[in-house]
């Protein structure tokens, strides 16, 4: 009731409100929901290792002083063929596009730990960017902590931006002497010859926990004799970001304004990105009350968290066929939240997998989901899950 009231009422407005609507797009499982949760400071979006955990667009709200960031967490951009394979709803294809229409800024998330997909943006992502070239875009390299050879990140930046950032050419320079012990700087640094005043050059830097150690590991793990690598930008004459581009031969997008390197799961460099986003906000009325964290209803959050656990513990395509039906949602005598949900599956074999030997799987799902719900709702939660066949 409190959530419904906050969403229904007019937002409280500071004296000079600022707002920024951010669409986060990328391939399935790139870490969009993980990044959204880190920016929000609470887990409100479902996260799992399987693709298509996020099934529809949902909004997260970050309110800081006079600024409001509205995060549009979207399903991973996918093709109609893959949507059919995973039995995905039609909105899974349309929601990312709808989010772009309302965005002031788009974050393109790339999983750099995926060797198969990291060297180019997916056709769906490129199609989305070329359809909305007027919306400022930012490249975010995620899971950089899983890349051992850090110089690979420089190569990826060059490929994913087509060598151009903020209208300037990138040039990879290696000015090196083999002296790993003397360097105190991180080997990865993207600098610009003349950054505009309102930009934050430090946001480009990828700083490790021990920069000197990173430098030595770079020296020992590659043939490059390096103590420092940098991308230096030069003016790219006549560059125009228009929608009329031949996507067939494109691997990257030459219209990114900024590049960020982070590890969303561990929260590394997320604050740097958050500060940048707050700086990009423009004058305008808030859309949500300052007490709102997400546009989702409590029931939707509950469904998402339970589905996250089902995706985690069931193999292959099995979890995508589970239908969730909430039978009980009420407050208990001591103020605890009582939830009973029925999980409907199409086959008996799926039912056996979901229940597990001695009921171990369904018990574990209920226990972990219940704990997550307590962290979200900040109250005691008693969650009971039942499993039935679809009639």
C-alpha positions as CSV (number, residue, x, y, z in Angstrom):
1,X,0.0,0.0,0.0
2,X,2.8,2.4,0.8
3,X,4.6,1.6,-2.5
4,X,1.3,2.1,-4.4
5,X,0.7,5.5,-2.6
6,X,4.3,6.7,-3.4
7,X,3.9,5.8,-7.1
8,X,0.4,7.3,-7.3
9,X,1.1,10.6,-5.5
10,X,2.8,13.6,-7.0
11,X,6.6,13.5,-6.5
12,X,8.1,15.8,-3.9
13,X,10.2,18.4,-5.9
14,X,13.3,20.2,-4.6
15,X,13.9,23.8,-5.5
16,X,16.0,23.1,-8.7
17,X,15.3,19.5,-9.7
18,X,17.5,17.7,-12.2
19,X,16.7,14.4,-13.9
20,X,18.4,11.9,-16.2
21,X,16.7,8.8,-17.8
22,X,19.3,6.1,-18.5
23,X,18.7,3.1,-20.7
24,X,21.0,0.2,-20.1
25,X,21.2,-2.1,-23.1
26,X,23.4,-5.0,-24.1
27,X,23.5,-8.7,-25.0
28,X,21.7,-11.1,-22.6
29,X,23.7,-11.8,-19.4
30,X,26.1,-8.9,-19.9
31,X,25.4,-7.7,-16.3
32,X,22.7,-5.0,-16.8
33,X,20.7,-5.9,-13.8
34,X,23.8,-6.4,-11.6
35,X,24.9,-2.9,-12.6
36,X,21.4,-1.5,-11.9
37,X,21.3,-3.0,-8.5
38,X,24.8,-1.6,-7.6
39,X,23.7,1.9,-8.8
40,X,20.6,1.6,-6.6
41,X,22.4,0.3,-3.6
42,X,19.8,-2.5,-3.1
43,X,18.9,-5.6,-5.0
44,X,15.6,-5.0,-6.7
45,X,16.3,-6.6,-10.1
46,X,16.7,-10.3,-10.6
47,X,20.2,-11.6,-11.4
48,X,21.4,-15.1,-12.5
49,X,24.0,-16.7,-14.7
50,X,21.4,-17.7,-17.3
51,X,20.3,-15.5,-20.1
52,X,17.0,-13.6,-20.2
53,X,16.6,-13.3,-16.4
54,X,15.1,-9.9,-16.9
55,X,11.8,-10.4,-18.7
56,X,10.4,-6.9,-19.0
57,X,11.6,-3.3,-18.6
58,X,11.6,-2.0,-15.0
59,X,12.6,1.3,-13.6
60,X,15.0,1.9,-10.7
61,X,15.2,5.3,-9.1
62,X,18.3,6.9,-7.5
63,X,17.6,10.2,-5.7
64,X,20.6,12.2,-4.6
65,X,20.2,15.7,-3.2
66,X,18.4,17.6,-6.1
67,X,19.1,15.0,-8.8
68,X,17.1,11.9,-9.8
69,X,18.5,9.1,-12.0
70,X,15.9,6.9,-13.6
71,X,17.4,3.6,-14.6
72,X,15.6,1.7,-17.3
73,X,16.7,-1.9,-16.8
74,X,15.8,-3.8,-19.9
75,X,15.8,-7.4,-21.2
76,X,18.9,-8.3,-23.2
77,X,18.6,-7.4,-26.9
78,X,17.8,-10.6,-28.7
79,X,16.6,-11.9,-32.0
80,X,13.1,-13.3,-32.8
81,X,14.7,-16.7,-33.3
82,X,16.3,-16.8,-29.8
83,X,13.1,-15.4,-28.3
84,X,11.1,-18.3,-29.8
85,X,13.7,-20.8,-28.5
86,X,13.5,-19.5,-25.0
87,X,9.7,-19.2,-25.1
88,X,10.0,-15.4,-24.4
89,X,7.1,-13.0,-24.4
90,X,6.8,-10.5,-27.3
91,X,7.7,-7.6,-24.9
92,X,11.2,-9.1,-24.7
93,X,11.8,-7.9,-28.2
94,X,10.0,-4.5,-27.9
95,X,10.9,-3.3,-24.4
96,X,14.6,-2.3,-25.0
97,X,13.4,-0.2,-28.0
98,X,10.6,1.4,-26.0
99,X,13.2,2.3,-23.3
100,X,15.4,4.0,-25.8
101,X,12.6,6.3,-26.9
102,X,12.4,7.7,-23.3
103,X,16.1,7.8,-22.6
104,X,18.4,10.9,-22.2
105,X,21.5,8.7,-22.2
106,X,22.2,5.1,-23.1
107,X,24.8,2.8,-21.4
108,X,26.0,0.0,-23.7
109,X,27.2,-2.9,-21.5
110,X,29.7,-5.4,-22.8
111,X,30.9,-8.5,-21.0
112,X,34.6,-8.5,-21.6
113,X,35.1,-11.9,-20.0
114,X,33.2,-13.6,-22.8
115,X,35.8,-14.5,-25.4
116,X,33.2,-15.3,-28.1
117,X,31.2,-12.0,-28.1
118,X,33.5,-9.3,-26.6
119,X,35.2,-8.3,-29.8
120,X,32.1,-6.7,-31.4
121,X,28.8,-5.3,-30.5
122,X,25.8,-7.5,-31.3
123,X,23.8,-6.7,-34.4
124,X,20.8,-6.0,-32.2
125,X,22.8,-3.4,-30.1
126,X,24.1,-1.7,-33.3
127,X,20.7,-1.6,-34.8
128,X,19.3,0.0,-31.6
129,X,22.1,2.6,-31.5
130,X,21.8,3.5,-35.2
131,X,18.0,3.9,-34.8
132,X,18.6,6.5,-32.1
133,X,21.9,8.3,-33.0
134,X,20.7,11.5,-31.3
135,X,20.8,9.9,-27.9
136,X,24.3,10.2,-26.2
137,X,25.8,6.8,-25.7
138,X,28.5,5.5,-23.3
139,X,30.5,2.3,-23.6
140,X,30.8,0.3,-20.3
141,X,33.2,-2.6,-20.2
142,X,32.0,-5.0,-17.5
143,X,33.7,-7.9,-15.7
144,X,37.2,-6.4,-16.3
145,X,38.4,-8.2,-13.1
146,X,38.1,-11.5,-15.0
147,X,40.5,-10.4,-17.8
148,X,44.0,-11.3,-16.7
149,X,45.9,-9.6,-19.6
150,X,44.8,-6.0,-19.2
151,X,46.2,-4.8,-22.5
152,X,43.4,-6.8,-24.1
153,X,41.0,-4.1,-22.8
154,X,42.8,-1.5,-24.9
155,X,42.3,-3.6,-28.0
156,X,38.7,-4.1,-27.2
157,X,38.2,-0.4,-26.7
158,X,39.6,0.3,-30.2
159,X,37.4,-2.4,-31.8
160,X,34.2,-1.5,-30.0
161,X,34.5,2.2,-30.7
162,X,35.9,1.8,-34.3
163,X,38.8,3.9,-33.0
164,X,36.7,7.0,-32.3
165,X,35.5,8.4,-29.0
166,X,33.7,11.7,-28.6
167,X,34.5,12.6,-32.2
168,X,38.2,12.1,-31.8
169,X,40.4,9.3,-33.1
170,X,42.0,6.9,-30.7
171,X,45.7,6.0,-31.1
172,X,47.3,3.2,-29.1
173,X,50.7,4.1,-28.0
174,X,53.3,1.9,-26.4
175,X,56.2,3.9,-24.9
176,X,57.9,1.3,-23.0
177,X,60.9,0.2,-21.1
178,X,61.1,-3.1,-19.4
179,X,61.0,-2.0,-15.8
180,X,58.0,-3.4,-14.1
181,X,59.0,-2.6,-10.5
182,X,59.4,1.2,-11.0
183,X,55.9,2.0,-12.3
184,X,53.3,3.1,-9.8
185,X,50.6,3.8,-12.4
186,X,48.0,1.5,-13.8
187,X,49.0,0.3,-17.3
188,X,45.6,1.1,-18.7
189,X,44.8,4.8,-19.0
190,X,42.7,6.5,-21.7
191,X,43.6,10.1,-22.0
192,X,42.4,12.9,-24.3
193,X,44.5,15.7,-25.7
194,X,41.9,18.4,-24.9
195,X,38.9,17.1,-22.9
196,X,36.0,19.5,-22.5
197,X,35.6,21.2,-19.1
198,X,32.5,19.3,-18.1
199,X,34.1,15.9,-18.5
200,X,35.8,13.7,-16.0
201,X,39.0,12.4,-17.4
202,X,39.6,10.3,-14.3
203,X,36.6,8.2,-15.2
204,X,38.5,6.7,-18.1
205,X,41.1,5.1,-15.9
206,X,41.0,1.5,-14.9
207,X,42.7,1.3,-11.5
208,X,43.4,-2.0,-9.9
209,X,43.8,-2.8,-6.3
210,X,47.5,-2.8,-6.6
211,X,48.6,-0.9,-9.7
212,X,52.2,-1.8,-9.5
213,X,51.3,-5.4,-9.3
214,X,49.1,-5.0,-12.4
215,X,52.0,-3.5,-14.3
216,X,54.3,-6.3,-13.5
217,X,51.7,-8.9,-14.4
218,X,51.3,-7.2,-17.7
219,X,55.0,-7.3,-18.4
220,X,55.3,-11.0,-17.4
221,X,52.2,-12.2,-19.3
222,X,52.9,-10.7,-22.7
223,X,55.7,-9.9,-25.1
224,X,55.0,-6.2,-24.8
225,X,57.7,-4.4,-23.0
226,X,55.5,-2.0,-21.1
227,X,55.2,0.2,-18.1
228,X,52.3,2.2,-19.5
229,X,49.7,2.0,-22.3
230,X,47.4,4.7,-23.3
231,X,44.9,5.7,-25.9
232,X,45.5,9.2,-27.1
233,X,42.7,10.9,-29.1
234,X,43.1,13.1,-32.1
235,X,40.4,15.1,-33.9
236,X,38.4,12.9,-36.3
237,X,37.5,15.2,-39.1
238,X,34.1,15.1,-40.7
239,X,32.7,12.5,-38.3
240,X,28.9,12.6,-38.1
241,X,26.8,10.1,-36.2
242,X,23.9,9.5,-38.4
243,X,21.4,6.6,-38.5
244,X,22.1,5.7,-42.1
245,X,25.0,3.3,-41.6
246,X,25.8,0.0,-43.1
247,X,25.4,-2.3,-40.1
248,X,26.5,-5.4,-42.0
249,X,30.2,-4.6,-41.8
250,X,30.2,-2.7,-38.5
251,X,31.7,-4.2,-35.4
252,X,31.7,-1.2,-33.1
253,X,30.0,2.2,-32.7
254,X,32.1,5.4,-33.4
255,X,29.7,7.7,-31.5
256,X,30.4,6.8,-27.9
257,X,31.0,9.9,-25.7
258,X,32.8,8.1,-22.8
259,X,34.3,4.8,-21.9
260,X,34.1,3.1,-18.4
261,X,35.7,0.0,-17.2
262,X,34.3,-1.7,-14.1
263,X,33.3,-4.9,-12.3
264,X,29.6,-4.5,-11.5
265,X,29.4,-7.7,-9.4
266,X,32.1,-6.5,-7.0
267,X,31.1,-2.9,-7.2
268,X,34.5,-1.8,-8.6
269,X,34.4,1.7,-10.3
270,X,30.6,1.8,-10.1
271,X,30.7,4.9,-8.0
272,X,32.8,6.6,-10.7
273,X,30.1,5.8,-13.2
274,X,27.4,7.0,-10.8
275,X,29.1,10.4,-10.3
276,X,29.4,10.8,-14.0
277,X,25.7,10.1,-14.5
278,X,24.7,12.6,-11.7
279,X,26.8,15.2,-13.5
280,X,24.9,14.6,-16.8
281,X,21.5,15.3,-15.3
282,X,19.6,18.2,-16.8
283,X,17.1,20.6,-15.2
284,X,13.6,19.0,-15.1
285,X,10.9,17.8,-12.7
286,X,11.3,14.5,-10.9
287,X,9.2,11.6,-12.1
288,X,9.1,9.7,-8.8
289,X,8.8,10.5,-5.1
290,X,12.2,10.5,-3.3
291,X,11.1,7.5,-1.3
292,X,10.7,5.3,-4.4
293,X,13.4,2.8,-5.2
294,X,11.7,1.0,-8.1
295,X,8.5,1.2,-10.2
296,X,7.9,-2.5,-9.6
297,X,5.2,-3.6,-7.2
298,X,6.3,-5.8,-4.2
299,X,4.6,-8.7,-5.9
300,X,6.6,-8.2,-9.1
301,X,9.9,-8.0,-7.1
302,X,8.9,-11.2,-5.3
303,X,8.1,-13.0,-8.6
304,X,11.5,-11.9,-10.0
305,X,13.5,-13.0,-7.1
306,X,11.9,-16.5,-7.0
307,X,12.4,-16.8,-10.7
308,X,16.0,-15.9,-10.3
309,X,16.5,-18.9,-8.0
310,X,14.6,-21.2,-10.3
311,X,16.9,-20.2,-13.2
312,X,19.9,-20.8,-11.0
313,X,19.0,-24.3,-9.9
314,X,17.2,-25.8,-12.9
315,X,19.2,-27.0,-16.0
316,X,19.0,-25.8,-19.6
317,X,15.6,-24.6,-20.9
318,X,13.6,-26.1,-18.0
319,X,13.1,-23.0,-15.9
320,X,11.7,-20.9,-18.8
321,X,8.6,-23.1,-18.8
322,X,7.7,-22.5,-15.1
323,X,4.6,-20.4,-14.4
324,X,4.3,-18.6,-11.0
325,X,1.0,-18.1,-9.3
326,X,0.8,-16.2,-6.0
327,X,-1.9,-17.7,-3.8
328,X,-1.3,-15.9,-0.5
329,X,0.1,-12.5,0.2
330,X,-0.8,-11.2,3.6
331,X,0.6,-9.7,6.8
332,X,1.0,-12.1,9.7
333,X,0.2,-11.5,13.4
334,X,3.7,-10.3,14.2
335,X,4.0,-8.0,11.1
336,X,5.8,-10.6,9.0
337,X,4.9,-11.1,5.3
338,X,3.3,-14.4,4.5
339,X,3.7,-15.5,0.8
340,X,2.5,-18.8,-0.7
341,X,3.4,-19.3,-4.4
342,X,2.5,-22.2,-6.7
343,X,5.0,-23.1,-9.4
344,X,3.4,-24.7,-12.4
345,X,5.4,-26.9,-14.7
346,X,4.5,-28.6,-18.0
347,X,6.0,-32.0,-17.3
348,X,6.4,-34.5,-14.5
349,X,10.1,-34.8,-15.1
350,X,10.4,-31.0,-14.6
351,X,8.4,-31.3,-11.4
352,X,10.9,-33.9,-10.0
353,X,13.8,-31.7,-10.9
354,X,12.2,-28.6,-9.2
355,X,11.4,-30.5,-6.1
356,X,14.7,-32.4,-5.9
357,X,15.6,-35.5,-4.0
358,X,13.9,-35.2,-0.6
359,X,12.7,-31.8,-1.5
360,X,16.2,-30.3,-1.3
361,X,16.0,-28.1,-4.4
362,X,12.7,-26.4,-3.7
363,X,13.6,-25.9,0.0
364,X,16.9,-24.2,-1.0
365,X,15.1,-22.0,-3.5
366,X,12.5,-21.0,-0.9
367,X,15.2,-20.3,1.7
368,X,17.4,-18.2,-0.5
369,X,14.5,-16.3,-2.1
370,X,13.0,-15.6,1.4
371,X,16.3,-14.2,2.6
372,X,16.6,-11.9,-0.5
373,X,13.0,-10.7,0.1
374,X,13.8,-9.9,3.7
375,X,16.7,-7.7,2.5
376,X,14.5,-5.9,0.0
377,X,11.4,-5.4,2.1
378,X,13.3,-4.9,5.4
379,X,10.8,-7.2,7.3
380,X,10.5,-10.9,8.2
381,X,9.2,-13.0,5.3
382,X,7.7,-16.5,5.5
383,X,7.8,-17.9,2.0
384,X,6.2,-21.2,1.0
385,X,6.6,-22.7,-2.5
386,X,4.4,-25.5,-3.9
387,X,4.9,-27.4,-7.2
388,X,2.1,-28.6,-9.5
389,X,1.6,-29.7,-13.0
390,X,0.0,-27.3,-15.5
391,X,-3.6,-28.3,-16.1
